[in-house]
Amino acid sequence: MVDNNQLKNRNMSDDKSKKYMNPYLGGVLLGFVLLTAFFFSGRGLGASGAVKSVVVKSVETVSPTHIESVDFYKSYKETHSGGPLKDWLVWEMLGVLVGGFLSGAIAGRLKFKVEHSPKITSKVRILFAVIGGIFFGFGSQLGRGCTSGSALSGMAVLSLGGFITMAFIFGTAFALAYVARKLWI
């Protein structure tokens, strides 16, 4: 005999499985997007380059003299002329944001909420998300690209660096999962 809680949990899991794409199908579609990006633009995917382009342009707008005095900004500006709106990655990231918004709206998941374990508060969850984002942004600059640019696009062109990057991304995630999952379970 099935009690009401089991039935409710089964119905909730059935409902969730209908709202999210199969991860294997998502992976295949991501591969096609990557292939299409290489075919039409001659380069792979990436997110950190878009953020860098916008940050450099913002700093230049606020303090043009600072751009000329810092080697990082100066060299980036020389190699990436035209501003962020002429950068393929900026348009890609705008597409990701709009596509994510539309996907959530179509699936009925467009809600303002912070998902977290009952063991922690929303503020703690947001704090850890911000800290993780800062570490990820710093790491993407040290690794000369984010997960998409360095690992995924690198592996697509059979770059040894792409494979090493992906191995370290998954290895680090696996190593830290024990600590981080305590916040969720």
Secondary structure, 3 states (H helix, E strand, C coil): CCCHHHHHHHHHHHHHHHHCCCHHHHHHHHHHHHHHHHHHHCCCCCCHHHHHHHHHHHHHHHCHHHHHHCHHHHHHHHHCCCCHHHCHHHHHHHHHHHHHHHHHHHHCCCCCCCCCCCCCCHHHHHHHHHHHHHHHHHHHHHCCCCHHHHHHHHHHCCCHHHHHHHHHHHHHHHHHHHHHHCCCC
